[in-house]
Amino acid sequence: MALELAPQIEAITILDEKGNRLCAKFYSNRREFANVDAQTKFEKAILSKANRSIQRSDTDVLLYNDHLVLYISSSNIRIFVVASASANELVIDEVITALENSLTTLLKGAIDARGIVDNMDYVLLAMDEVCEDGLICECDGDNIASRVLMKDISQIRQETISSAAGVAYKRIRDQWLK
């Protein structure tokens, strides 16, 4: 089996721990993605297979019906990136890592179901920045976050550092005043 040089993404989907779809984009016209019922059946099947494996803190890989599926577990959600079985899994790993890094920045820390739902606009824009019609466009999480927010990522990081310093200052001050 020859590996694809420029693999296409067939789907990106984010499911909660019960298998409910929080967000998804399907780029392939394969039978598994033809309608909502088929998509839901596919999502339930890959989640079931993922639940049988040991949950790890990094990217995990599984093969399902001629699909290469990479996924990341984060608190109460799972992010799945689906490609054809002949795709290079290192390339697809870069895609899912970029998506995870951009979502971590956009959601200001932990990626969870509440954050995904509350910031659905950012999540969908990040997915659009990663790939367009299944073609991989960007694999740098910082660039993705910068484009979604339409400002330089260093400003975002500076704001995060400033807010953390402010919280630390308030805690120390409150302890001294007790």
DOGU-348883 format. One record per residue (C-alpha): residue in three letters; x negated, y, z. Coordinates in steps of 0.02 Angstrom, whole numbers, padded with zeros to 5 digits, always signed. Example, Ala and Ser with C-alpha at 12.3 -4.5 7.8 and 13.67 -1.06 7.14 Angstrom:
// residues 2
ala-00615-00225+00390
ser-00684-00053+00357
END
This chain:
// residues 178
met+00000+00000+00000
ala-00076+00167-00054
leu-00065+00315+00062
glu+00014+00475-00002
leu-00105+00621-00019
ala+00030+00750+00014
pro+00164+00660+00114
gln+00338+00731+00122
ile+00439+00744+00280
glu+00605+00654+00267
ala+00680+00720+00429
ile+00644+00815+00589
thr+00765+00782+00729
ile+00774+00826+00913
leu+00879+00714+01024
asp+00921+00723+01208
glu+00892+00575+01324
lys+01065+00503+01285
gly+01037+00509+01097
asn+01142+00663+01063
arg+01077+00772+00923
leu+01019+00942+00980
cys+00945+00994+00814
ala+00902+00908+00651
lys+00849+00940+00472
phe+00854+00806+00339
tyr+00753+00830+00180
ser+00775+00663+00094
asn+00922+00600-00007
arg+00893+00419+00046
arg+01043+00316+00095
glu+01001+00330+00281
phe+01024+00518+00271
ala+01171+00527+00149
asn+01302+00586+00275
val+01322+00629+00458
asp+01376+00453+00507
ala+01224+00375+00423
gln+01110+00505+00502
thr+01183+00472+00675
lys+01163+00285+00651
phe+00980+00310+00601
glu+00948+00424+00750
lys+01025+00300+00872
ala+00920+00159+00797
ile+00753+00250+00810
leu+00795+00312+00985
ser+00838+00134+01037
lys+00672+00072+00968
ala+00578+00217+01050
asn+00662+00180+01219
arg+00593+00002+01213
ser+00414+00067+01210
ile+00317+00137+01355
gln+00342+00325+01369
arg+00177+00416+01344
ser+00126+00597+01356
asp+00059+00605+01179
thr+00125+00563+01006
asp+00190+00387+00979
val+00217+00296+00813
leu+00344+00169+00756
leu+00397+00092+00592
tyr+00582+00076+00556
asn+00656+00014+00391
asp+00518+00079+00278
his+00503+00242+00377
leu+00355+00304+00476
val+00424+00387+00633
leu+00316+00490+00750
tyr+00391+00556+00909
ile+00349+00654+01064
ser+00439+00640+01230
ser+00455+00799+01331
ser+00556+00809+01492
asn+00733+00763+01435
ile+00713+00767+01246
arg+00624+00677+01105
ile+00562+00758+00946
phe+00556+00641+00795
val+00469+00672+00629
val+00512+00545+00494
ala+00413+00511+00335
ser+00398+00366+00214
ala+00302+00214+00275
ser+00162+00252+00150
ala+00130+00424+00226
asn-00033+00458+00315
glu+00010+00456+00499
leu-00131+00577+00543
val-00053+00709+00431
ile+00119+00679+00507
asp+00040+00688+00680
glu-00026+00861+00637
val+00151+00912+00588
ile+00230+00853+00750
thr+00089+00927+00855
ala+00109+01095+00768
leu+00297+01091+00799
glu+00270+01046+00981
asn+00140+01183+01007
ser+00248+01314+00924
leu+00401+01264+01026
thr+00298+01269+01186
thr+00249+01448+01145
leu+00422+01500+01086
leu+00511+01423+01236
lys+00381+01492+01356
gly+00319+01328+01427
ala+00418+01169+01445
ile+00519+01100+01302
asp+00686+01038+01368
ala+00865+01018+01310
arg+00923+01181+01387
gly+00780+01279+01307
ile+00815+01201+01137
val+01000+01244+01143
asp+00973+01420+01214
asn+00841+01459+01082
met+00912+01365+00933
asp+00868+01509+00816
tyr+00683+01496+00861
val+00687+01306+00846
leu+00766+01309+00672
leu+00647+01445+00613
ala+00498+01344+00678
met+00561+01191+00585
asp+00576+01297+00427
glu+00399+01362+00449
val+00330+01186+00467
cys+00407+01121+00307
glu+00516+01176+00163
asp+00622+01045+00076
gly+00509+00912+00152
leu+00346+00989+00092
ile+00225+01027+00232
cys+00189+01214+00237
glu+00103+01249+00403
cys+00015+01144+00534
asp-00044+01277+00656
gly+00072+01302+00804
asp+00009+01478+00840
asn+00040+01534+00661
ile+00214+01459+00665
ala+00257+01547+00828
ser+00187+01712+00762
arg+00293+01701+00605
val+00450+01655+00701
leu+00429+01799+00824
met+00361+01915+00689
lys+00220+01975+00800
asp+00042+01927+00839
ile+00024+01774+00952
ser-00111+01860+01056
gln+00020+01986+01114
ile+00131+01842+01171
arg-00012+01761+01267
gln-00057+01928+01346
glu+00124+01952+01403
thr+00122+01777+01479
ile-00040+01810+01572
ser+00025+01978+01634
ser+00187+01902+01697
ala+00092+01762+01786
ala-00022+01889+01869
gly+00129+01990+01923
val+00212+01838+02002
ala+00051+01791+02092
tyr+00032+01970+02157
lys+00211+01970+02224
arg+00187+01803+02313
ile+00025+01859+02396
arg+00103+02025+02446
asp+00255+01937+02519
gln+00145+01819+02620
trp+00044+01963+02691
leu+00199+02060+02740
lys+00273+01915+02839
END
